[in-house]
């Protein structure tokens, strides 16, 4: 396939909903952003970091049968549903599978859906200069209904959608300006996200100890100078004990702290420092005035590279 692998457009975090008839709202699914490249008989899947995920989701390769186009690029999010709600932890089980046997088992145990919300390329032409309303019209013409994906619905009543996602304990919503084009690799207010639950992907720089045993991860974010700042510590959270033990076993411990400063509570307590090689996804209530996480909960391992865990991308 000759088309370049692009980085998708991303929404900015806001605290209030915009107004105007040109805004539509969509459910924000707690999944992994996925670009689907279809070209003739070939289909390939890429995440937002440019890593290929074609083998991880073999059921999505059936999308070719339902796309009435010689070539196209779809933008969406793959989610794993558990009891009617998206589970990021279960999705990471799928995303981290590598061997054919593990992928086959994960496909059977953790079914996924592809939530499609945009189309960026169609039969030789990039659509990114067209507005969102035009792109969505073309998308509905190209894709026919199928069991392994869903076309994400637009809602005009943003407030009602936001309240509904709260009642359903979903992550939040994304609102989009129908009049605006798509900016590859961009991030601005033409797409905005308003969340009930905030998330961050963080680099692990050590563990706190209780009775000489690790009981929480010490996590941080990089600044623009690639200096690592501690933003708190988080316990086992939703991770099963087997996953927790595996994560701890993969840490590379070292004598010195990787953080530019050590919080006072860690100076007084027992801690072991680690090379910031692993990353995790954490949910939290809000940022405190001293830039630490309030009520953090460990959700899952992440495949985001540590140096991409930056303050500019702290709320993903």
PyMOL commands that set and color helices and strands:
alter all, ss='L'
color gray80, all
select helices_A, chain A and resi 55-66+88-95+100-109+132-142+158-167+241-249+264-268+306-308+311-313
alter helices_A, ss='H'
color red, helices_A
select strands_A, chain A and resi 10-13+23-28+32-39+42-47+71-82+85-86+112-122+125-126+149-151+172-177+187-195+198-210+213-222+228-234+253-254+271-274+279-284+286-287+293-294+297-302
alter strands_A, ss='S'
color yellow, strands_A
deselect
rebuild
show_as cartoon
